[in-house]
């Protein structure tokens, strides 16, 4: 199942063992090398230190809640070495500039679709400048069209931008 990243914001994190709400889902922690979500920040009043839930510890996720086996699956960030490096990188996919291989600016990432089975970013939604937006609408770019991701920009295949301009969906008013 695919969902927009915005749909996961503030999702309830429920523990099967404790049978209760233990946190709310915060921002995803994305690995820029493969555009895979490795973990999510968790928000809860009773946590003194920043907490995360690893994607591997998620038993089930849907548009209403995220299910984990136990409250212990909500880890302190300081305990998870592999996630600490990604957090330190502070990679933010939203608002990242998108360019074609030939260097043409296509706009900035407005949102992205996540495959809840693999936790990989499947599509990025690119908001263009006001002028381009009137002519070409919003671009939807599949992960297969992405050539390179850096902390400062995303580069996509030249041909994909032209083809996508013809089939993109209208921007909601």
C-alpha positions in Angstrom: 0.0 0.0 0.0 1.3 3.5 -0.9 0.6 6.6 1.2 1.7 10.2 1.1 4.2 11.1 3.8 1.8 13.7 5.2 -0.7 10.9 5.9 1.8 9.3 8.4 2.3 12.5 10.4 1.1 12.2 14.0 -0.1 8.6 13.5 -0.8 6.6 16.7 1.9 4.2 17.8 0.2 1.3 19.6 1.9 -1.5 21.5 0.4 -5.0 21.2 1.8 -6.1 24.6 0.6 -3.1 26.5 -2.5 -2.7 24.4 -2.3 1.0 24.5 -1.1 4.1 22.7 2.6 4.6 23.5 3.5 7.5 21.2 2.7 9.4 18.1 4.7 9.2 14.9 7.0 12.0 14.1 9.2 12.7 11.1 10.8 9.8 9.1 14.5 9.2 9.2 15.4 8.6 5.5 18.6 7.1 4.2 19.6 9.3 1.2 21.6 6.5 -0.4 18.5 4.4 -1.2 15.6 6.6 -0.2 14.5 4.1 2.4 12.9 5.0 5.7 15.0 3.4 8.4 13.1 4.7 11.4 10.6 7.3 12.6 10.9 9.8 15.4 8.3 9.3 18.2 6.6 11.9 20.2 5.3 11.2 23.7 5.1 13.2 27.0 6.7 10.5 29.1 9.9 10.4 27.1 12.7 12.5 28.4 15.2 11.7 25.6 14.5 11.7 21.9 13.0 8.3 20.8 12.6 6.5 17.6 11.0 3.3 16.3 13.0 1.4 13.7 11.2 0.3 10.5 12.2 -3.3 11.3 10.3 -3.1 14.6 7.0 -2.2 13.0 4.6 -5.1 13.1 1.9 -3.4 11.0 1.2 0.1 9.6 -1.9 1.5 7.9 -3.4 4.9 7.5 -4.8 4.9 11.1 -2.0 3.5 13.3 1.4 1.9 13.6 1.5 -1.3 15.6 4.7 -2.4 17.4 5.1 -5.5 19.6 6.1 -3.7 22.8 6.8 -0.3 24.2 10.4 -1.4 24.3 10.5 -1.1 20.5 10.4 2.7 21.0 14.2 3.1 21.5 16.2 6.0 22.8 18.1 7.5 19.9 21.4 7.2 21.8 20.9 3.4 21.9 20.6 2.9 18.1 24.0 3.5 16.5 23.0 3.0 12.9 20.2 5.6 13.2 22.3 8.2 15.0 24.4 8.7 11.8 21.4 9.2 9.7 19.9 11.7 12.2 23.3 13.5 12.2 23.1 13.9 8.4 19.7 15.6 8.9 18.5 14.6 5.4 15.2 16.3 4.5 13.5 15.2 1.4 10.8 17.8 1.4 11.8 21.1 -0.3 14.9 19.5 -1.8 15.5 21.0 -5.3 15.0 18.7 -8.2 17.1 19.0 -11.4 17.3 17.1 -14.7 20.6 15.5 -15.8 21.2 18.4 -18.1 20.9 20.8 -15.1 17.4 22.2 -15.7 15.6 23.1 -12.5 12.3 21.3 -12.2 11.2 22.6 -8.8 11.3 21.4 -5.2 9.9 18.2 -3.6 6.5 19.0 -2.2 5.6 15.5 -0.9 6.5 11.9 -1.6 4.8 8.5 -1.6 5.9 5.7 0.7 5.5 2.0 0.0 4.4 0.7 3.4 5.6 -2.8 2.6 9.2 -1.8 2.0 9.4 1.7 3.6 10.9 3.0 0.4 10.1 6.3 -1.2 8.3 5.4 -4.5 7.4 8.7 -6.0 8.3 12.3 -5.4 5.9 15.2 -6.1 7.6 18.2 -7.4 6.2 21.7 -7.1 7.4 23.9 -9.9 7.7 27.7 -10.0 4.5 29.6 -10.4 5.0 30.2 -14.1 5.9 26.5 -14.9 3.1 25.4 -12.6 0.5 27.2 -14.8 1.9 25.6 -17.9 2.9 22.1 -16.9 1.2 21.4 -13.6 2.8 19.3 -10.8 5.5 16.7 -11.7 5.3 13.2 -10.3 8.6 11.4 -10.6 9.0 7.6 -9.9 12.0 6.4 -8.0 13.2 4.5 -11.1 13.8 8.0 -12.8 16.0 9.2 -10.0 19.7 9.2 -11.0 21.3 10.7 -7.9 20.3 12.0 -4.4 22.6 14.4 -2.5 21.9 16.4 0.7 21.4 19.4 -1.6 19.5 18.2 -4.6 17.9 15.3 -6.6 18.9 14.6 -10.2 16.4 12.8 -12.5 16.7 11.5 -16.0 16.2 14.1 -18.7 13.5 12.2 -20.6 11.5 11.5 -17.5 10.8 15.2 -16.9 9.5 15.7 -20.4 7.3 12.6 -20.4 6.0 13.4 -17.0 5.0 16.9 -17.9 2.4 15.5 -20.2 0.8 13.1 -17.7 1.0 14.9 -14.4 -2.0 15.6 -12.3 -3.5 19.1 -11.9 -2.5 21.0 -8.9 -5.2 21.2 -6.2 -6.4 24.8 -5.7 
